[in-house]
Structures are given as structure tokens and as C-alpha cells.
């Protein structure tokens, strides 16, 4: 399985050096965690191979004009529904 192709990301306007890749498996109704960096931020790629993920991104940068605002998206690896 090819999980990353730099040119595809670049075509979408996303350029990043990816250094690591991790896979996690969860059961239904599990909160995986909150991830952030205050120094040396990293790109996060989130995908659902199977099942459904409700991914939420919150701006916690105090000096940001969008501080405290969030966006969310439902990611699905198949025909599953929430």
C-alpha cells in the first residue's frame, strides 16, 4: 500500500516534509487524544482506513485571529455511517 505521494499533496497546495508515519486502531466511541506542538509544529495526516472518524481541529494559538475557533470533518474508510 502506498500511503503517501508527495506530488498528490503538492497538487492540492500542501507541501510538507513527512518524517514519520503511525497507524492507530480504536474501538467505537473512543477519543484518541489531543495533539499539538507549541514549538516545531508538525503536519498531521489523518485518515480512516475502515470505520469513521470525527476529526476536530481547534486553533489554540493565543495570538491568532482565529483563536478558539474550530473546524471538523467526518472521515470514512468505507460505507460506514455514524
N, C-alpha and C positions, 0 to 999 in steps of 0.2 A: 504494500500500500504506500503510495506517495502521499504524505500528509502536508507537504509544503512545496510550493513552487514560487520562487521569488518574482518571476515575471508576471504571474497572475495577480499577485498582490500589488506589484508596481502599476499594472494597468488600471487598478482601482484607486491609484493615488496613495497607496500605503507602502512606504519604504522603511524597512527596519532590518537591523541585523539580528537574526534569531540565533541565540546561543544554546538554548535548552528547549526540550520538549518533554512534557509529562502527560500521562493519562491517569485519570481517576475514575473510579467506579463507585456509584452511590445507589442506595435504595430509595424507594418512593418517600417523599416528604422530608428529605434530608437537606439541611442548609450546609453547603460545602465550606463556606467561610468568607471572610472579607480580606481582600488583598490590596495592599497599597505600598508605595515607596515614597518616602519624603526626599530621599537623595538617590540619584542614579535610577530614575524610573525605567521600567521595563515594559515592553509590548506584551500584551496578553492576548492569546488567540483562544477563543472558547468555541467548542463545537459539541454537538450531540451526535454520537455515532448511532446510538439507539436511545429510545426514550425521549424525554422532553426536559429542557432546561429553561427556567425563567431567570434570565440574566439581567441584573440591575447594575448600572454604573452611576456612581454619585461623585460629584465634584466636591472634594474636601479641601481644596486649596483656598485658604482664608483670603488671600489677596486676589482671587479670581472674581470677575463679574458674574460668573455663574455658580458661585459658591452655594452649596446646599441644594442645587438643582440636580435632577437625575433623569436618566432615560432607561427604558427597559425594553427587552425583546424576548420573544419566545423562540427558542431554538429547538427544532425537532429532527431527529435522526430517521424518521420514517412516518408511518401513518398514525402514530400515536396522537392522542389528544389529551389536553389537561382536563 
